[in-house]
Amino acid sequence: MEAGANSFLETERIPVLMRKYSIPCIISLVVAALYNIVDQIFIANADYLGSYGNAANTVVFPLTVVALAIAVMIGDGACAFVSISLGAKNRENAHKSIGNAIVLCFGSSLILTVIYLLAMDPILTLFGGKVNAGTYACAREYFFWIALGVPFYMFGQAMNPIIRSDGSPKFAMVSTVAGAVTNIILDPIFIFPLKMGMMGAAVATVAGQILTAGLAVWYLFHMKAVKIERSSFRLNAGIARRFLILGITSFLSQISLVISMAAVQNMCTKYGALDPVFGQPEYAQIPLAVLGIVMKFFQIAISISVGLAAGCIPVAGYNIGAGRKDRAKMLFTYLLGGEAAVGLIALLIVELFPGRLIAIFGAANESAYYTEFAVRCFRVYLCMMILAMVNKGTFIYLQALGKAGLSMLLSMMREIVFGVFLPILLPRVYGLNGLLYSFPAADILTFIITVVIVRKVYKELGTSDDRVRKVQTAV
């Protein structure tokens, strides 16, 4: 089919395009985030797993984010490159980038699986898995099966944005939802009547990932704007480098989150052991379990933020490729407003209903310390949700504009500079509470930098089209 199949991206009203692309993307990402949180809900309410299983889930979660980081680097980068290529009427580069993305995803996922299986013990220890024996046993069982599903998980996540770039955001959504529904159906069956424990939770998750990957394979044979050819799968270093550069920000935003989580979880274990209550062996896993639950809720909120911005990537990329910077600027304005609204709603939920949120995660089966710490964690750790959403949306949109350097700078400042050093420094003064203060403090500092960069980008989008022509020539 001709590249002109996507020409409506240059003519349709911006709000209409946002609804068409962002809503399915939001649903896809929220559903993807639910994979892990659904496991945690059922684990928490199984009396033979409880907070030990919850803490184990927290330990393993960053390791799934590593796989996601590689997948979104490939998928988001290819999505942006395909969109720009179609906007510049370069169909050949579009199909070659998709084929190269598939090859890179397959190879990298196999390598990561082997690393996980061979280095399981030191990896789990790095993320706080040895807080006590019960947590470690659960983490090891869960991680083994999750590692086996990494190739399917990565393929489904990498193909999702590529499917959106082909003009099928609804199919991308349906494939992810189908996998999540499978997980939700199998989880209670495996955990409760069959009592398969952490293995059951992991196998249910992997089953859903396999279904999502299978649907993505089907779609690749039925693409609309791009047709995959045998030559598409021949690795082209030039094309691979160009779309990976566009996706590097997505990778860094995820992998830096993993580094931040490693710091936070280790500090949680360290300063929890110094706490009068959580220093007792029978309560040692509670801070780690609760922190994981709070981060999972944040993951749902941030998935809406990311979906809102990621859905704009094909629209922004096409219009930049077509020389319509005015539309890219208008889209950015709508996006920032939407991100702030998402943050406000999420903030109201965590500040007004923290007790009800933690009740979903088996609070009735735990000590009063569990609920008390969870309420404090929700209200303090997530008190700057509005700024967090705006920051994240800006990171991703800059990537769509081809400003990988600026996007990378913001992401690294948030997750590495502020997200690692503040969790290490603040607990020295405030103990376990300092760990909770570190998250909002990092968002405030990042937002200050974000404001400066957004003003700069707005000025550039209002200037001549010289830079856009350079992008078109490069493609």
C-alpha positions as CSV (number, residue, x, y, z in Angstrom):
1,M,0.0,0.0,0.0
2,E,1.2,3.5,-0.7
3,A,2.8,5.6,2.1
4,G,0.0,8.1,1.5
5,A,-2.3,5.8,3.6
6,N,-1.2,7.8,6.7
7,S,-1.6,11.2,5.1
8,F,-4.6,12.0,7.3
9,L,-2.0,12.5,10.1
10,E,-1.2,15.9,8.5
11,T,-4.8,17.0,7.9
12,E,-7.1,15.6,10.7
13,R,-7.8,17.7,13.8
14,I,-5.2,17.3,16.6
15,P,-7.7,16.3,19.3
16,V,-9.2,13.7,17.0
17,L,-5.8,12.2,16.3
18,M,-4.9,12.2,20.0
19,R,-8.1,10.2,20.8
20,K,-7.5,7.8,17.9
21,Y,-3.9,7.1,18.9
22,S,-3.4,7.8,22.5
23,I,-6.5,6.1,24.0
24,P,-5.7,2.7,22.6
25,C,-2.1,3.2,23.6
26,I,-3.0,4.1,27.1
27,I,-5.2,1.1,27.4
28,S,-2.4,-1.1,26.0
29,L,0.1,0.2,28.5
30,V,-2.2,0.2,31.5
31,V,-3.2,-3.4,30.7
32,A,0.5,-4.3,30.4
33,A,1.2,-2.7,33.8
34,L,-1.6,-4.8,35.2
35,Y,0.2,-8.0,34.4
36,N,2.5,-7.5,37.4
37,I,0.0,-5.8,39.7
38,V,-2.6,-8.5,39.2
39,D,-0.1,-11.1,40.2
40,Q,0.6,-9.0,43.3
41,I,-3.1,-8.7,44.2
42,F,-3.7,-12.4,44.1
43,I,-0.4,-13.2,45.8
44,A,-1.2,-10.8,48.6
45,N,-4.6,-12.4,49.2
46,A,-3.2,-15.9,49.3
47,D,-2.6,-16.6,53.0
48,Y,0.2,-19.0,52.2
49,L,2.1,-16.3,50.3
50,G,1.1,-12.9,51.8
51,S,3.7,-10.2,52.3
52,Y,6.5,-12.6,51.6
53,G,5.2,-13.2,48.1
54,N,4.5,-9.5,47.7
55,A,8.1,-8.6,48.6
56,A,9.3,-11.2,46.2
57,N,7.2,-9.7,43.4
58,T,8.8,-6.3,44.2
59,V,12.3,-7.9,44.0
60,V,11.6,-9.3,40.5
61,F,9.7,-6.4,39.1
62,P,12.8,-4.3,38.1
63,L,14.1,-7.3,36.2
64,T,11.0,-7.3,34.0
65,V,11.6,-3.6,33.4
66,V,15.1,-4.4,32.1
67,A,13.4,-6.6,29.4
68,L,10.9,-3.8,28.7
69,A,13.7,-1.2,28.4
70,I,15.3,-3.1,25.6
71,A,12.0,-3.9,23.9
72,V,10.8,-0.2,23.9
73,M,14.1,1.0,22.7
74,I,13.7,-1.2,19.6
75,G,9.9,-0.7,19.3
76,D,9.6,3.0,20.0
77,G,12.6,3.8,17.9
78,A,11.3,1.9,15.0
79,C,7.8,3.4,15.5
80,A,9.3,7.0,15.3
81,F,11.5,6.1,12.3
82,V,8.7,4.4,10.4
83,S,6.4,7.4,11.0
84,I,9.0,9.9,9.9
85,S,9.8,7.7,6.8
86,L,6.2,7.5,5.8
87,G,5.8,11.2,6.3
88,A,8.8,11.7,3.9
89,K,7.3,9.1,1.5
90,N,10.2,6.7,2.0
91,R,8.5,3.3,2.1
92,E,11.7,1.3,1.7
93,N,13.3,2.6,4.9
94,A,10.0,1.9,6.7
95,H,9.8,-1.8,5.9
96,K,13.5,-2.4,6.5
97,S,13.4,-0.8,9.9
98,I,10.6,-3.1,11.0
99,G,12.4,-6.2,9.8
100,N,15.6,-5.1,11.6
101,A,13.6,-4.4,14.8
102,I,12.2,-7.9,14.7
103,V,15.7,-9.5,14.4
104,L,17.2,-7.3,17.1
105,C,14.4,-8.0,19.5
106,F,14.6,-11.8,19.0
107,G,18.4,-11.9,19.5
108,S,18.5,-9.6,22.5
109,S,15.7,-11.4,24.3
110,L,17.5,-14.8,24.0
111,I,20.7,-13.3,25.4
112,L,18.8,-11.7,28.3
113,T,17.0,-14.9,29.2
114,V,20.3,-16.8,29.3
115,I,21.9,-14.1,31.6
116,Y,18.9,-14.3,34.0
117,L,19.0,-18.0,34.3
118,L,22.7,-18.2,34.8
119,A,23.1,-15.3,37.2
120,M,19.8,-15.7,39.1
121,D,21.1,-15.6,42.7
122,P,23.4,-12.6,42.5
123,I,20.7,-10.7,40.5
124,L,18.0,-11.3,43.1
125,T,20.4,-10.4,45.9
126,L,21.2,-7.1,44.1
127,F,17.5,-6.1,44.3
128,G,17.0,-6.9,48.0
129,G,15.8,-10.5,47.6
130,K,17.7,-11.7,50.7
131,V,15.8,-9.5,53.1
132,N,14.7,-12.8,54.7
133,A,14.5,-16.5,53.8
134,G,10.8,-16.5,52.9
135,T,11.1,-13.6,50.5
136,Y,14.1,-15.1,48.8
137,A,12.5,-18.5,48.2
138,C,9.4,-16.9,46.7
139,A,11.5,-14.6,44.5
140,R,13.6,-17.4,43.1
141,E,10.6,-19.5,42.2
142,Y,8.8,-16.6,40.5
143,F,11.9,-15.3,38.7
144,F,12.7,-18.6,37.1
145,W,9.4,-18.8,35.2
146,I,9.3,-15.1,34.4
147,A,12.8,-15.4,32.8
148,L,11.6,-18.2,30.5
149,G,8.9,-15.8,29.2
150,V,11.2,-12.9,28.4
151,P,11.4,-13.6,24.6
152,F,7.6,-13.5,24.3
153,Y,7.3,-10.5,26.6
154,M,9.9,-8.5,24.7
155,F,8.5,-9.3,21.3
156,G,5.0,-8.3,22.2
157,Q,6.1,-5.0,23.7
158,A,8.5,-4.2,20.8
159,M,5.8,-4.9,18.1
160,N,3.1,-2.9,19.9
161,P,4.4,0.6,18.9
162,I,5.3,-0.6,15.4
163,I,1.7,-1.8,14.9
164,R,0.5,1.7,16.0
165,S,2.9,3.3,13.5
166,D,1.2,1.2,10.8
167,G,-2.1,3.0,11.6
168,S,-3.6,0.2,13.8
169,P,-3.6,1.4,17.4
170,K,-6.8,-0.5,18.2
171,F,-5.2,-3.9,17.2
172,A,-2.2,-3.0,19.3
173,M,-4.6,-2.5,22.2
174,V,-6.6,-5.6,21.6
175,S,-3.4,-7.8,21.5
176,T,-2.3,-6.5,24.9
177,V,-5.7,-6.7,26.5
178,A,-6.1,-10.3,25.3
179,G,-2.9,-11.3,27.1
180,A,-3.8,-9.5,30.3
181,V,-7.3,-11.1,30.4
182,T,-5.6,-14.5,30.0
183,N,-3.4,-13.6,33.0
184,I,-6.3,-12.4,35.1
185,I,-8.3,-15.6,34.4
186,L,-5.4,-18.0,35.1
187,D,-3.9,-16.3,38.1
188,P,-6.7,-17.1,40.7
189,I,-7.0,-20.7,39.3
190,F,-3.3,-21.4,39.6
191,I,-2.8,-19.6,43.0
192,F,-5.9,-20.7,44.9
193,P,-7.5,-24.1,44.0
194,L,-4.3,-25.5,42.4
195,K,-2.0,-23.8,45.0
196,M,0.8,-23.5,42.6
197,G,2.2,-20.4,44.5
198,M,4.7,-18.1,42.9
199,M,5.1,-20.5,40.0
200,G,1.4,-20.3,39.2
201,A,1.5,-16.5,39.2
202,A,4.5,-16.5,36.9
203,V,3.1,-19.1,34.5
204,A,-0.2,-17.2,34.2
205,T,1.7,-14.1,33.3
206,V,3.8,-15.9,30.7
207,A,0.8,-17.5,29.1
208,G,-0.7,-14.0,28.5
209,Q,2.6,-12.8,27.0
210,I,2.7,-15.7,24.6
211,L,-0.8,-14.8,23.3
212,T,0.1,-11.1,22.8
213,A,3.3,-12.2,20.9
214,G,1.3,-14.5,18.7
215,L,-1.2,-11.8,17.8
216,A,1.7,-9.5,16.9
217,V,3.1,-12.2,14.6
218,W,-0.3,-12.5,12.8
219,Y,-0.5,-8.7,12.3
220,L,3.0,-8.5,10.7
221,F,1.6,-10.5,7.8
222,H,-1.4,-8.2,7.5
223,M,0.2,-4.7,7.7
224,K,-1.5,-1.8,5.9
225,A,0.9,1.1,5.2
226,V,4.0,-1.1,5.1
227,K,4.6,-4.5,3.6
228,I,7.3,-6.7,5.1
229,E,9.6,-8.4,2.6
230,R,12.3,-11.0,2.9
231,S,14.9,-8.3,2.5
232,S,13.4,-6.5,5.5
233,F,15.1,-9.0,7.8
234,R,18.6,-8.4,6.4
235,L,20.4,-6.4,9.1
236,N,21.3,-2.9,8.0
237,A,23.6,-1.2,10.4
238,G,22.7,2.3,9.1
239,I,19.0,1.9,9.5
240,A,19.3,0.0,12.9
241,R,21.5,2.8,14.3
242,R,19.1,5.5,13.2
243,F,16.0,4.0,14.8
244,L,17.9,2.8,17.9
245,I,19.1,6.4,18.4
246,L,15.4,7.5,18.3
247,G,14.5,4.8,20.8
248,I,17.5,5.3,23.2
249,T,15.5,7.7,25.3
250,S,12.8,5.1,25.9
251,F,15.6,2.6,26.9
252,L,17.3,5.0,29.3
253,S,14.0,6.1,30.9
254,Q,13.3,2.5,31.7
255,I,16.8,1.2,32.5
256,S,17.5,4.3,34.7
257,L,14.3,3.4,36.5
258,V,15.8,0.0,37.2
259,I,18.9,1.6,38.6
260,S,16.8,3.9,40.8
261,M,14.7,0.9,42.0
262,A,17.9,-0.9,42.9
263,A,19.0,2.0,45.0
264,V,15.6,2.5,46.6
265,Q,15.1,-1.3,47.4
266,N,18.6,-1.6,48.8
267,M,18.1,1.5,51.0
268,C,14.7,0.2,52.0
269,T,16.3,-3.1,53.2
270,K,19.2,-1.3,54.9
271,Y,17.2,1.4,56.8
272,G,14.2,-0.9,57.4
273,A,16.6,-3.2,59.4
274,L,17.5,-0.1,61.6
275,D,13.8,0.6,62.3
276,P,12.5,-0.4,65.7
277,V,9.5,-2.3,64.1
278,F,10.8,-3.4,60.7
279,G,14.1,-4.5,62.2
280,Q,12.3,-7.5,63.7
281,P,12.6,-10.6,61.4
282,E,8.8,-11.2,61.2
283,Y,8.2,-7.7,59.9
284,A,11.4,-7.2,57.8
285,Q,9.7,-7.8,54.4
286,I,6.9,-5.2,55.0
287,P,8.7,-2.0,53.8
288,L,9.8,-3.8,50.6
289,A,6.4,-5.3,50.0
290,V,4.6,-2.0,50.6
291,L,7.1,0.0,48.5
292,G,6.5,-2.4,45.6
293,I,2.7,-1.9,45.9
294,V,3.0,1.9,45.8
295,M,5.4,1.7,42.9
296,K,2.9,-0.5,41.0
297,F,0.2,2.0,41.5
298,F,2.5,4.7,40.3
299,Q,3.3,2.4,37.3
300,I,-0.4,2.4,36.4
301,A,-0.5,6.2,36.5
302,I,2.7,6.6,34.6
303,S,1.5,4.1,32.0
304,I,-1.4,6.5,31.3
305,S,1.1,9.4,31.0
306,V,3.4,7.4,28.7
307,G,0.5,6.1,26.6
308,L,-0.8,9.7,26.2
309,A,2.6,10.8,24.9
310,A,3.6,7.6,23.0
311,G,0.3,7.7,21.1
312,C,1.4,11.1,19.9
313,I,4.7,9.8,18.4
314,P,3.3,8.7,15.0
315,V,1.4,12.0,14.7
316,A,4.3,14.2,15.7
317,G,6.8,12.2,13.6
318,Y,4.7,12.3,10.5
319,N,4.1,16.1,10.8
320,I,7.7,16.8,11.5
321,G,8.6,14.7,8.4
322,A,6.0,16.6,6.4
323,G,7.3,20.0,7.5
324,R,4.2,20.9,9.7
325,K,5.9,22.1,12.9
326,D,2.9,24.2,13.7
327,R,0.9,21.0,14.2
328,A,3.6,19.5,16.3
329,K,3.6,22.5,18.5
330,M,-0.2,22.4,19.0
331,L,0.0,18.7,19.8
332,F,2.6,19.4,22.4
333,T,0.3,21.9,24.1
334,Y,-2.6,19.4,24.2
335,L,-0.2,16.8,25.6
336,L,1.1,18.9,28.5
337,G,-2.5,19.8,29.5
338,G,-3.5,16.1,29.4
339,E,-0.5,15.0,31.4
340,A,-1.3,17.6,34.2
341,A,-4.9,16.3,34.3
342,V,-3.8,12.7,34.7
343,G,-1.4,13.7,37.5
344,L,-4.1,15.6,39.4
345,I,-6.6,12.7,39.3
346,A,-3.9,10.2,40.4
347,L,-2.8,12.6,43.2
348,L,-6.4,12.9,44.5
349,I,-6.7,9.1,44.6
350,V,-3.5,8.4,46.6
351,E,-4.1,11.3,49.0
352,L,-7.8,10.6,49.7
353,F,-8.0,6.8,49.6
354,P,-4.7,5.2,50.6
355,G,-6.4,2.9,53.1
356,R,-8.7,1.5,50.4
357,L,-5.8,1.0,48.0
358,I,-3.7,-1.0,50.4
359,A,-6.8,-3.1,51.4
360,I,-6.8,-4.5,47.9
361,F,-3.4,-6.0,48.6
362,G,-4.3,-8.2,51.6
363,A,-4.0,-5.7,54.4
364,A,-6.6,-7.7,56.3
365,N,-4.2,-10.6,56.6
366,E,-1.3,-8.5,57.8
367,S,-0.3,-6.6,60.9
368,A,-1.3,-3.0,61.6
369,Y,2.3,-1.9,60.8
370,Y,1.6,-3.0,57.2
371,T,-1.3,-0.6,56.7
372,E,0.2,2.3,58.7
373,F,3.4,2.3,56.6
374,A,1.4,1.9,53.4
375,V,-0.8,4.9,54.0
376,R,2.3,7.0,54.8
377,C,4.1,5.7,51.7
378,F,1.2,6.5,49.4
379,R,0.8,10.0,50.7
380,V,4.4,11.1,50.9
381,Y,6.1,9.1,48.1
382,L,3.5,10.1,45.4
383,C,2.7,13.6,46.5
384,M,4.2,15.2,43.3
385,M,2.3,13.1,40.8
386,I,1.3,16.1,38.7
387,L,5.0,17.1,38.1
388,A,5.9,13.4,37.5
389,M,3.3,13.1,34.7
390,V,4.4,16.3,33.0
391,N,8.0,15.4,33.2
392,K,7.4,11.9,31.7
393,G,5.2,13.2,28.8
394,T,7.9,15.8,27.9
395,F,10.7,13.1,27.8
396,I,8.7,11.1,25.3
397,Y,7.5,13.9,23.1
398,L,11.0,15.3,22.7
399,Q,11.9,11.9,21.3
400,A,9.1,12.2,18.7
401,L,10.5,15.5,17.7
402,G,13.9,13.9,17.0
403,K,15.5,15.6,20.1
404,A,16.9,12.5,21.5
405,G,19.7,14.4,23.3
406,L,17.4,16.6,25.3
407,S,15.1,13.8,26.1
408,M,18.0,11.7,27.3
409,L,19.3,14.5,29.5
410,L,16.0,14.9,31.2
411,S,15.5,11.2,31.7
412,M,19.0,10.7,33.1
413,M,18.7,13.6,35.5
414,R,15.4,12.3,36.9
415,E,16.2,8.6,37.3
416,I,20.0,8.6,37.7
417,V,21.1,11.9,39.3
418,F,18.1,12.6,41.4
419,G,16.5,9.1,41.5
420,V,19.7,7.4,42.8
421,F,21.5,9.9,44.9
422,L,18.5,11.3,46.8
423,P,17.4,7.8,48.0
424,I,21.0,7.3,49.2
425,L,21.5,10.7,50.8
426,L,18.1,11.6,52.4
427,P,17.8,8.4,54.6
428,R,21.1,9.3,56.2
429,V,19.3,12.3,57.8
430,Y,15.6,11.1,58.0
431,G,16.0,7.3,58.1
432,L,13.3,5.3,56.3
433,N,11.2,8.5,55.9
434,G,14.0,10.0,53.9
435,L,13.5,7.3,51.4
436,L,9.9,8.4,51.0
437,Y,10.9,12.1,50.6
438,S,13.4,11.3,47.8
439,F,10.7,10.6,45.2
440,P,8.8,13.9,45.3
441,A,12.1,15.8,45.7
442,A,13.4,14.2,42.5
443,D,10.2,15.2,40.6
444,I,10.4,18.8,41.8
445,L,14.1,19.2,40.7
446,T,13.4,17.6,37.3
447,F,10.4,19.8,36.7
448,I,12.5,22.9,37.0
449,I,14.7,21.7,34.2
450,T,11.7,20.5,32.2
451,V,10.2,24.0,32.2
452,V,13.4,25.5,30.8
453,I,13.5,22.9,28.0
454,V,9.8,23.2,27.1
455,R,10.2,26.9,26.6
456,K,13.2,26.4,24.3
457,V,11.3,23.8,22.2
458,Y,8.3,26.0,21.9
459,K,10.5,28.8,20.4
460,E,12.0,26.3,17.9
461,L,8.7,25.0,16.8
462,G,7.7,28.5,15.9
463,T,10.7,29.2,13.7
464,S,11.5,28.3,10.0
465,D,11.4,24.8,8.6
466,D,15.1,24.5,8.0
467,R,15.6,21.8,10.7
468,V,12.6,19.9,9.4
469,R,14.0,19.8,5.9
470,K,17.3,18.4,7.4
471,V,15.3,15.6,9.0
472,Q,13.5,14.8,5.8
473,T,16.9,14.7,3.9
474,A,18.3,12.4,6.5
475,V,15.4,10.0,6.2
